[in-house]
Amino acid sequence: AVPRTRILATGGASHNKKILQVLSDVFSVPVFTIDTANSACLGSAYRAIHGLVDERNVSLADVVKLAPEPRLAVTPTPGAEEV
């Protein structure tokens, strides 16, 4: 099961496990990534698809369901919240 609260990291920093670990530890949530280059372009493409099918009452959430499944990159370090 995917947690309700999580971080989805994209872009160059998403390839740096140490940065992802800091995010996870600071916010006490797991961090997920997607294997997609140019994630900003991907988001724009989904919005464009949504615009094309908008008259058919298709929600953006339904369009984004076609996105690649994020994968777990890191989880919070036990005890990190105490630091």
KOLGU-362044 format. One line per 4 residues: their letters; for each residue x, y, z of C-alpha. Coordinates in nm, 4 decimals, padded with zeros to 6 digits. Layout:
BEGIN
A> X Y Z | ...
END
This chain:
BEGIN
AVPR> 00.0000 00.0000 00.0000 | 00.1238 00.3484 -00.0879 | 00.1290 00.5902 00.2068 | -00.1096 00.8893 00.1864
TRIL> 00.1707 01.1318 00.2719 | 00.4813 01.1023 00.0607 | 00.7245 01.3007 -00.1490 | 00.7542 01.2410 -00.5224
ATGG> 01.0983 01.3617 -00.6299 | 01.1712 01.4366 -00.9939 | 01.4487 01.6061 -01.1847 | 01.8227 01.5908 -01.1366
ASHN> 01.8225 01.5767 -00.7577 | 01.6016 01.2682 -00.7673 | 01.9094 01.0701 -00.8730 | 02.0980 01.1638 -00.5550
KKIL> 02.0121 00.9187 -00.2746 | 02.1692 01.1415 -00.0084 | 01.9457 01.4364 -00.0989 | 01.6419 01.2065 -00.1046
QVLS> 01.7370 01.0685 00.2374 | 01.7569 01.4202 00.3823 | 01.4090 01.4974 00.2446 | 01.2734 01.1751 00.3912
DVFS> 01.4317 01.2341 00.7312 | 01.3289 01.6018 00.7551 | 00.9651 01.5398 00.6611 | 00.9424 01.1890 00.8149
VPVF> 00.7827 01.0430 00.5016 | 00.8981 00.8032 00.2295 | 01.0346 00.9493 -00.0931 | 00.9368 00.8056 -00.4304
TIDT> 01.0840 00.8706 -00.7758 | 00.9757 00.8045 -01.1335 | 01.2028 00.6945 -01.4150 | 01.1035 00.9737 -01.6507
ANSA> 01.3323 01.2352 -01.7981 | 01.1975 01.5892 -01.8257 | 00.9233 01.5475 -01.5670 | 00.8037 01.9064 -01.6173
CLGS> 00.7399 01.8254 -01.9825 | 00.5563 01.5110 -01.8789 | 00.3263 01.7132 -01.6536 | 00.2564 01.9550 -01.9373
AYRA> 00.1764 01.6656 -02.1682 | -00.0766 01.5247 -01.9213 | -00.2419 01.8668 -01.8917 | -00.2597 01.8864 -02.2728
IHGL> -00.4215 01.5413 -02.2919 | -00.6669 01.6503 -02.0244 | -00.7519 01.9580 -02.2306 | -00.8215 01.7411 -02.5344
VDER> -01.0553 01.5060 -02.3498 | -01.2105 01.7651 -02.1177 | -01.5393 01.7777 -02.3077 | -01.5810 01.4052 -02.2350
NVSL> -01.5837 01.4733 -01.8588 | -01.2536 01.2928 -01.8022 | -01.0815 01.4183 -01.4865 | -00.7140 01.5053 -01.4691
ADVV> -00.6802 01.2324 -01.2033 | -00.8022 00.9773 -01.4584 | -00.5540 01.1029 -01.7189 | -00.2637 01.0923 -01.4727
KLAP> -00.3458 00.7304 -01.3857 | -00.1613 00.6552 -01.7112 | 00.1616 00.7888 -01.5577 | 00.4467 00.5538 -01.4703
EPRL> 00.4148 00.4087 -01.1213 | 00.6500 00.5815 -00.8734 | 00.8977 00.3570 -00.6972 | 01.0120 00.3817 -00.3389
AVTP> 01.3577 00.5393 -00.3203 | 01.4143 00.5930 00.0543 | 01.2331 00.5797 00.3865 | 01.2970 00.7879 00.6992
TPGA> 01.5951 00.6863 00.9069 | 01.4725 00.5499 01.2423 | 01.5205 00.8170 01.5092 | 01.5834 01.0986 01.2600
EEV> 01.2920 01.3019 01.3975 | 01.4775 01.3261 01.7309 | 01.7745 01.4976 01.5679
END
